[in-house]
Amino acid sequence: MSSFLLEIVTPDRKVYEEQVQMIVVKGIAGELGILAHHIPLVTPLKIAPVTVKKQGAKDELLAVHGGFMEVRKDKVVILAESAELPGDIDVERARAAKERAERRLAAKKDEFDFKRAELALQRALTRLDVTSR
Amino acid sequence: MAKGMREIKRQIKSTQNMEQITRTMEMVAAANLRRAQQAAEASRPYADKLKEVISSIAAGTKGVKHPMLQSREIKRTGYLVITSDRGLAGGLNSNLLRNVLAQIRERHASTEEYSILAIGRKGRDFFKRRNMPVIEEVTGLPDSIKFSDVKSIAYAAVSGFEKGLYDQLFLVYNQFKNAMTQVPTIKQLLPMATEDMTSASAASYEYEPSPEAVLEQLLPKYAETLIYSAALDNKASEFGARMTAMNSATKNAKKMISSYTLAYNRARQASITQEISEIVGGANALS
């Protein structure tokens, strides 16, 4: 099976750069599996884990917080405001963030706060999801 | 020891202390500058990529309409002013603030016509002192800025434009050329100029769900990224300017020390001469 280059770039640094077989991402229109030689595509992403499949290795999961994906002939670039490998995630902090966000959602104040809390909750859940598997 | 001499000695000592401090600050600034430049370098791929994709959407689809690309009637202008938190950086902040102030005074008759968003303590205090409307502020950014540090103000700045708080947004910061030169820059951020969106990359993409929807997501992100890189640039400028300022302060201190030393030696010699002539005079009087 042929492979392609996956790059994950954030404003701070390049988080990931490796040859992979397949990735599974959650676009805003639905879940997508990308294999090599995919048609060029651009789509925004949801805050969700990205699954990376490599030959002869276990699947990798990355927490990618929003951003978007650009698929080209020979490589895939994911641009996100933040992205983390499971090893870089602070589980305690994520758990605390989750609880905080849930409390805020329950309090239901103005719309802006609500939206922010919702995004924070999604980020926390993604982080926890990635580390628990 | 004569009284004047003790005074001079004290001055030499305190100038030496000052020199030591300025030299240390110069070295710290130099180290931070290198790091800031690296951060600016690291943020480039992200911004470039975003711009590339936005350009290819703008070029590929005819007549894309997005509020962030269209200029509308200007009722109020926003200024996002990036300064440093600390001084001792030569004329860095004052040059920048003087430029903005001149432009604001020239363009706007009353405080109704503009709002200010401030990053950095110097700028915030400057505008607050003049009773100008600061609607958003962030201070105390760390020496190496992360995207998350400026995210909230960048988001506020972009959404302020979307909500119609202002119809035009200027980005004011010091552009980093090199350690010696920083250029005070006032640049229009929103609405974005479509001219610089034309790129040669004619890669045709599929857009999911649609080009417009993708653009809608990307444009605010791109604007935020531009703000982030301006903040990084300003940080690099701050360290560059501080390095240069401290370098010349160290030089001045050296010069002062040598002139004090000269004065001290003169005074010392004078007092010795005086002592000798006193002794000689005393001996002569006895004989």
Contacts between the chains, C-beta under 8 A, distances in Angstrom:
chain1	res1	chain2	res2	distance
A	9	B	45	5.4
A	9	B	46	5.1
A	9	B	49	6.6
A	10	B	46	6.5
A	10	B	147	6.8
A	11	B	43	5.0
A	11	B	46	4.8
A	11	B	47	7.6
A	11	B	147	4.0
A	11	B	225	6.0
A	11	B	228	5.6
A	12	B	39	7.5
A	12	B	42	6.4
A	12	B	43	7.0
A	12	B	146	5.7
A	12	B	147	5.5
A	13	B	42	5.1
A	14	B	42	7.6
A	14	B	45	6.8
A	27	B	208	5.9
A	28	B	208	8.0
A	28	B	209	7.0
A	28	B	213	7.6
A	28	B	217	7.6
A	29	B	208	5.2
A	29	B	209	4.5
A	32	B	208	7.8
A	39	B	206	5.7
A	40	B	203	5.9
A	40	B	204	6.7
A	40	B	205	4.6
A	40	B	206	6.5
A	41	B	205	5.9
A	41	B	206	4.5
A	41	B	207	7.5
A	41	B	208	6.3
A	42	B	53	5.9
A	42	B	57	7.6
A	42	B	205	4.6
A	42	B	206	7.4
A	42	B	207	5.4
A	42	B	208	7.3
A	42	B	214	5.6
A	43	B	207	7.1
A	43	B	208	3.9
A	43	B	209	7.7
A	43	B	214	6.8
A	44	B	213	7.5
A	44	B	214	6.1
A	44	B	217	4.1
A	44	B	218	7.5
A	67	B	221	7.6
A	68	B	53	7.7
A	68	B	214	7.2
A	68	B	217	6.4
A	68	B	218	6.6
A	68	B	221	8.0
A	70	B	49	7.1
A	70	B	53	5.9
A	70	B	205	7.4
A	71	B	205	7.9
A	72	B	203	7.0
A	77	B	49	6.2
A	79	B	46	5.9
A	79	B	49	5.6
A	79	B	50	6.4
A	81	B	147	6.1
A	81	B	148	8.0
A	81	B	151	7.1
A	81	B	221	7.6
A	82	B	147	7.2
A	82	B	148	7.0
